[in-house]
Amino acid sequence: MELSFYKYQGTGNDFVLIDNRWNILTKNDTNLIKRLCDRKFGIGADGLLLLEKPDSEEVDFKMVYFNADGNLSSMCGNGGRCIVAFAHYLEIIGKETVFQAVDGLHKARISDHDIVSLEMQQVDRVQKQDDYVFLDTGSPHHVIFSDDVEVVDVKSQGGAIRHSAKYAPIGGTNVNFVEVMDTRAIKVRTFERGVEDETLSCGTGVTAAAIAGHTMKLLTAPEIEVQTPGGRLNVAFKADDKGYRDIWLSGPAKQVFHGTIRI
């Protein structure tokens, strides 16, 4: 059988996307999904996204996300932006949409310059510790502030935290290393669980980093510029005594190529 697929990337965070509205690909074949994401034996990606028919007529489509290890995962911010671009390409949506993901409904919009903005779920709880911040932005994130993220061994240090006993009850965590440039700009490098390595960008991770920086009063602007190894993103939010609301993640989401693979 030949499977048609599309490859998208959002600031270097890359994904295999499949139009699965007619259930072409089964969601319980972990080994197949892992092989499709393999960079030597498959297409190669940080994760795989299925665009499916929604469970409700109130939304345009459903997003199902798998990590590169083949397992169903929590929310992926850059993946969410890429699947919005994909839905627009398929002419399922116009410039605005509401879609269904594992963590609930998300609004999104596309600008005339192919910038996709995704509304993230509100954040009600941010845990501040002596040397890190932990919060959930659709996926769990451990945030560490560093004077120079360029010298951090992300794979080694991030992997140790990701697999630590502290996070075993939630299946591990993503780990972000953050350098504050000024009160409205940061650099972020992320170790992603499921990929088990550093990725060039992580949407829920940069969102967590921006909110953590604001919580720690290192960032004061309501809109934060984020530099990742894969490019620039923007995180905007509103903060009040109940937490963070109206959170938007914005940046480019581009189709790389379209092809078929024999499975």
N, C-alpha and C positions, 0 to 999 in steps of 0.2 A: 504494500500500500504506500502511496506517495502522499505526504502531508504538506499542505501549503502553509507557509509561515511568513512572518514579517519580523524584521529586526529593527528595534528602536533604541535610542540612547538619550538620556537626560543628564547632561554634564558628566558624561562618561560612565554613568550607571546604566548598563545595557541589559536589554530584555528580549526574549523571544516572545512574540505575540501571535496568538492564533484566534481566528474568528470561529468560536465554538458554539454559535447559536443553534446549531443543529447536532450538537453532541458528537462531533467527529472524533474528539480525543477523550478517552476515559480519564477521570480524575483520580483513579486509584492505582494507576500504574507508575509507582514511584521510580522504578528503574528506567522506564522510558523517559520520563521527565528529566531525570538526572542525566541521562545520556544526551538528550537534546541540548542541555545546558553545558555539557562538557566541551572545553575549548580544543581538545585534541580529537575526540571521537564523535563529536556532534556539531551543532551550530556554534555554540559558545555564548554564554550569557551569565549575568549575575542572578537571573531568575527568569521564570516563565509566567506569562499572563494569559489567561483565557478571557475573552470577551463573550459573555453569555446573555441569553434572554433574562430580563429581570423577573423577580418574583411578584412585582407589583406594577401596574400600569402607570403609577405615579412617577416612575423613574425611567431612564432611557436604556440602561443596560446594567449588567452585573459584572464586576471584576473579581476574578479568582486568581490568587497569587501563590506561586510556589517558589521556594528558595532553590538555589542551584543544587542542593542535596536531594531534591525531588519531593520534599515534604511541604504540605500546606503551611502557609506562614501568616503572620499578622500583617497589618497594613504596611504598604510600601508607598512612600510619598512620591518619589521619582517615577515609580511604576504607575502610580495613579495618574500622573501628568502625561506619561507616554500613552496610556490606554485611552485617555481623552483625545489626544492627537490622532490615535488610530481610529477611534469612533468617528471623528470628523472626516478622516480620509475615506472611511467606508460609507460616508454620507448618512450615518445613523443620527448624527446631531449637527447643529449649526455651530454658532460661536459660544453658546452656553449650554450647560447640561446639569442634571442631577443624576448621579449613579449610585449603585449599591456596592458596598465593599464589606469585608469581614467585620469592620468596626462600626458599620452603620452607613448612613447616606452622606454623600459628599457633593457639594456644588463645585463647579469649575467653569472657567471661561478661557477663550483663546483670543489673543490679540492679533492685530493685522501683521505683526512681525513674528508670528509663530511662537510667541511666549505663552505658555500654559500656566494659569494660576489655579491652584487647588485649595479649597477650604478644608482645613484639617479639623479634627475633633477638638472640642474645648478641653483644656487641662485644668483640673480642679485641685490637683495635689502635686506639689514639688517637694521632694525630701532633700533637705540640706544637711550634709554631713561635714566633718572637719576638712576632708580632702577631696570630696566629690559631691555631685548632685545626681539624684536619681528621679526620673519622671517617665511617664508613658505618653507618647504622642501618637498612639495607634500601634506602636511597638515600644518595648521597654528600652530605655537608654540610660547608661551610666556615663556621666559627663565629668571629665577632668580638665582643669585649666592648667596650661603650660606656658612658660616664657617663650618657648620656641618649638612649635610642633614639627618642624622639619627634622629635628634630631631624634624624635621619638621612634622607638622600635614598635610600631603599631601592631604588627602581627604577634610578636612575642608578649608584649605587655597587655594588649587588648585580649589576646587569646586566654591569658591566665585569668583575667577578670571574668571574661565570658563564661569560662568553665568552673569558676569558683563555687564552693559549696553554698555561698550566700545566695546565688541566683539559681541554684538547681531546682527549687520548687516551681519556678516559672519557665523552666526549660532554657535557662541562660539569658544573657542580655547582650545588646549591642553596646559598644564602647566608643566614646567620642573624646578626642583630644582637641582642646580648643585654645587658640591663642587670640587674645583680645588686642586688636590693632588700635582702636579708639572707641569712643562711646557708641558708635553706630556701625562698627565693622569688626568681623572676626575671620580667622582662618580655622578650618575644621578638617580633621582626618578621622576616619571611622573604620573600626573593625566590625564587620557584620556577621552575626550568627547565621548559620545556614550556608553562607558563602565560605565561612571560616578563614577569612583573610581580609585585608584592607580592600575597600572598594574606592573607586575614584570619586564617588559622591554618594550620599545617603540622605534622602529627603526628610524622613522622620528624624534622622540624626541631626541635621542642621537646624531643624525646627526645635528640637530639644536643646541644642546648644544655645540658640538665641534666647529661648525662654529661661534657661539656667543662668545665662549671663545677666539677664534683666533681673531675675530673682536675687542674684548676688550683688546687685547694684553696680556691676562692672559695665553694663550697657544701659543707657538711659533713653535712647530713641525708640519710638514705637515701630520703626521699620529698620531692619538690620540687613546690611550687605554681608554676604557670606562667600568667602573664597574657599573652594575645595580643589583638590588636585585635578578634577575634571572640568572646572569652570565655575562661574559665578551664579549664585542663587540669591533670592531675596525672601526674607521672612517678615511679615507684618502682623501685628496683633494689637489687641486692646487688653489692658490689665486693670483689674479691680480687686476688691477685697475678697472676692470669691474665686479668683484665679485668672485664667487667660481665656479670652473669647475672640471670636472673629479673626481666627488665625489663618493666614494665607501664605502658601508656599508658591513662589513664582520663579520661572526660568525656562530655558529652551527645552524642547522635546522634539527630536528629529528622527524621521525614518532613515535607516541606513541602507537596507536592501530588502528585497522580497525574493523568496525562492521556494523550492520544494526539497524534501528530504525523504528518502525511503525508510520506512519504519517496519 
